[in-house]
Structures are given as C-alpha cells and as structure tokens.
Amino acid sequence: MDLMKWEPRRQLIRGFFDDFFDMLQSPGRFRRSWPEGGMWEPAVDVINRKNELVVKAELPGVDKKDIKISLIENNLTIHGEVKKEEEVKREDYYCRERAFGSYSRTISLPTEVDKEKINAKFKDGVLEISMPKKPEMQPREITIEAE
C-alpha cells in the first residue's frame, strides 16, 4: 500500500465543488432536506403574468385544513404542519425518508397585489395562489399617434 500525503484544503475544496455541482443538477435537494429538528421549506414557483402573480407550492402529504396563508405588506407566507399518520418505533424502521413537523415559506412579492381578490386552490399536493395586481401596478400600453 502506498502512503499518500493528506491535503485537507484539497479535500475541502473538492467536497465543496462536488456539493455545488450536485445542487445544480437537483436544485431542491439541499433546500428541501428536513433533518431531525430542522425546518422544511416547500418548493415554489412565482409566475409574473400581465395582470396577476401566481405562486405554486409543492405540499405533498399535506391536508388542506393544515395550510395557512397570510399576506403582510408584500410578503406572502405559507405555513402549516405535516402530521404523522401513526406512531412507529424507531427500531422498526428499515428506511425512513419521509418527515413530519411544521413548515414555513415566505416569498417577497415583486409588485403590490389586490389583497381583496386573492384566490387559492389546492389539488394533488400543489397549492396555487392567484393574486391580481393592483390596477396602477399593471403595465399600460401607450399608443403613438402619427402626425
């Protein structure tokens, strides 16, 4: 067996780049991890349409009644809890990847919305929130008159 010189910097840098490129290939992997005692954040898409903002959030295994949505100033917050289905002893597990507990995600909206006309739907584990933009915030087309 050959002896190799230990180079901690090289191993640290290699580990950093390996994690970085893994994250690029699966962007949600690191943010969505939920270690024991940690916090899970649902993955979201924010879509800026002409007259509205749409937020889609992945909430697999969540019951509709356990979802709370609030809007304070321009910050939309989705929070709630994923509950355990049954109690199983730790030593009975062969593999455990599902997690339970509270979650929260706050999104800073890029424009003001009409708070009175917000609509939310929940289907197949996806929460969709439609928020009409305030009329003064919507783009306005200006026609140019010919002389």
C-alpha positions, 0 to 999 in steps of 0.5 A: 500500500502506498502512503499518500500525503493528506491535503485537507484544503484539497479535500475541502475544496473538492467536497465543496465543488462536488456539493455545488455541482450536485445542487445544480443538477437537483436544485431542491435537494439541499433546500428541501432536506428536513433533518431531525429538528430542522425546518422544511421549506416547500418548493415554489414557483412565482409566475409574473403574468400581465395582470396577476402573480401566481405562486405554486407550492409543492405540499405533498402529504399535506391536508388542506385544513393544515395550510395557512396563508397570510399576506403582510405588506408584500410578503406572502407566507405559507405555513402549516404542519405535516402530521404523522399518520401513526406512531412507529418505533424507531427500531422498526424502521428499515428506511425512513425518508419521509418527515413530519413537523411544521413548515414555513415559506415566505416569498417577497412579492415583486409588485403590490397585489389586490389583497381583496381578490386573492384566490387559492386552490389546492389539488394533488399536493400543489397549492396555487395562489392567484393574486391580481395586481393592483390596477396602477401596478399593471403595465399600460400600453401607450399608443403613438399617434402619427402626425 
